[in-house]
């Protein structure tokens, strides 16, 4: 086998094994990782509860527009309104 191929393969294997074992042994009992994960899990569950409460209280949304979007925000949308407030919002043509 050519030495130009053997050296990068061996270096890659050594670095991969070294990184695996260092991560396995040094990151095993890190309490800061579990506390960060718990914080984000609590935040996600609170946001999901807020979303379901908001969906149940507000009804459905109606989006009207030309269906063409430039990808820059909502430039292709003419109006966004609640289904129960349709008669209060005018078309912006």
N, C-alpha and C positions, 0 to 999 in steps of 0.2 A: 504494500500500500504506500502511496505517496505521502511524504512527510507533511506536505502542504495541506492535506486533508486531515491527517491524524492529529496534529497539534490543536486546531480549532475544535475538533470533536472532543478531545480529552479535556480541554479547558472548559468547554461548555458543560460537560458532565460533572466535572469537579465543582464548578460554580453552582450548578443546579442542585447538587447534593448538599453542598455547604449551605446554600440559602434555605433549603428545605429543613435541614436539621437545626439551623439557628432559629428559624421561625417556629419550629415545633417546640424546642426546649426553652427559648427565651420568652415566647409569647404565650406560654401555657397558662399561667396564673396571673394574668393582668386584669385586676379588678376595674381599671378605668374603662376598658373596652366594654365590659358588661353593663356598667352604669350608663355609658353613652348610648348603647343599644336600647336599654330600658327607657331612657329619656325620649328617644325617637319613637319607640313603640307606643308610649303614652301619648305623644303628640299626634301620631297617626290615628290612634283610636279616638281621640278627642275631635280631630278634624272630620273623621268619618261620621261620628255622631252628629256633629254640627251640620254636615252635608245632608244627612237623611232627614234631620229636623227641618232644614231649609227647603228641601224638596217637597216634603209633605205639607208645609205651610204655604208655599207660593204657587203651587200648580205647575203648569207646563209653560215653556217658553215657545214663542213663535218668532222665527227669524225670516225676514223677507229681504230679498236683494236680487241682484241680477245674476248671481251664481259665478261671477268672475271676480277673482281675488288676485291682487298683485303680490300677495305674500307679505305685504307691509302692514301688519296690524289688521284692522277691519275696514280697509279702504273699499272693498267690494260690497260691503253690507250697507244697505240704505237705512234700515231701521230694525231695532230689536225691541220687542214688547212682550208683556205678559199676555197670556191668552184671555184673562179676565178683563184686561184693560185695552182691548183692541179698539173700542170705539173712542177712546180718549187720545190715541196717537194718530197723527196724520202722516201720510206718505210724503217723503221729502224730495219729490221729483221736481 
